């Protein structure tokens, strides 16, 4: 028998009333199947178009979340005064929370109108946002090493708990979970729970099956799951609205319809107006952007895989300057400067004012001891961005190698104006150049100046200790190495320096102690293994 409103108990629990919308649950579950079928049939363009930023799936999800927020607010208003005061306060808390969460989700999905109004994100967003959008969930602080998003993961887990696990537990153990009803939490009906479970299974299968075959679809699996769960939330909200007492005033129902129209019509019109912009070029850009995101995520942990993703990004969107710059940087980090130069050259042909590319290429020229070209690129970079202190420091190093000490001194002075506490960095740069030139005693003198300014910096101590060691001042070098180890006990380079000195002094037992520290942290350290072999031969 159908429960009356007075029998609703201590929580909003619309298991019977929500059957008015139960037919829509399979439709929502089908949302996650459509892109998979389209991709399996070879309609890649259609699949990408559906999952574009600001495309149909994102707009549908935002509309569902916004409608859910409006309906939750309507239920709150319509039920006011229908329950006991303490029950009403508890229910009101959860309904307000659900309404606010849904509205925030809708705003975040549409980057607070950026996708529809097509405005440029603020500077802080472009700098800190992973996708350079006006939202919070894509901030770089929330990204993990492989492109995962901690905010999205938390949202997915919370959705799973609320829409699937809570109603399942309440259905299986009604006596032990009566406290959930007493706190006034609206409990989703079984149909919503089953639909959410099916969506979770589909999400896991997509993540596994398309791991290597279709990385774009695997990456967008989260988008599909989000849209589908937002649609389930919307269905739950409308099902909850069926529990509102019949006595609810017509004015409130009219207000609900007006609020829904005010939510759906502007978003729908703006979305339809933007659809012609989602052209084949936009599809290529989206594919290129997605592969670039994967390349950035994998470049540190799996460089070869990261390179593959970057190259695919450039195939789909050759003008993706960010991807090309990152690919060049990846080649440089891998030691393949030839291919890095090819990418920098292509990038600078299309975007000659790219200061980061000029600076990076200048560093590559430095690594190849091509000081003239390094100075030329640094100079061009400074013409574009004259406030970049690190470029002045880099050019000063190159000028020192060319013997132009006066120009180098000018750059050091400019560097000190743009970078706080620049004096230590200047001395370190000069000392490094002097060591490369074989002027070790000059390097010792310069490193001592840096050491006096920053005695607690283990890297400064290491450089001074190595320079002293190379000039035969082993006692002083040993003392500096010991100081570096005291500052940072796990500083392997300082332990290695101590081990070298002790081996040369035939103090093998103490040398072995330092070598054990190194080999415990890095068993394949070639310098430590070589010293260990020398000790074994004695």
Secondary structure, 3 states (H helix, E strand, C coil): CCCCHHHCCCCCCCCCHHHHHCHHHHHHHHHHHHHHHHHHCCCHHHHHHHCCCCCHHHHHHHHHHHHHHHHHHHHHHHHCCCCCHHHHHHHHHHHHHHHHHHHHHHHHHCHHHHHHHCCCCCHHHHHHECCCCCCCCCEHHHECCCCCEHHHHHHHHHHHHHHHHHHHHHHHCCCCCHHHHHCCCCCCCHHHHHHHHHHHHHHHHHHHHCCCCCHHHHHCHHHHHHHHHHHHHHHHHHHHHCCCCCCCCHHHHHHHHHHHHHHHHHHHHHHHHHHCCCCHHHHHHHHHHHHHHHHHHHCCCCHHHHHHHHHHHHHHCCCCHHHHHHHHHHHHHCCCHHHHHHHHHHHHHHCCCCHHHHHHHHHHHHHCCCHHHHHHHHHHHHHHCCCCHHHHHHHHHHHHHCCCHHHHHHHHHHHHHHCCCHHHHHHHHHHHHHHHCCCHHHHHHHHHHHHHHCCCCHHHHHHHHHHHHHCCCHHHHHHHHHHHHHHCCCCHHHHHHHHHHHHHCCCHHHHHHHHHHHHHHCCCCHHHHHHHHHHHHC
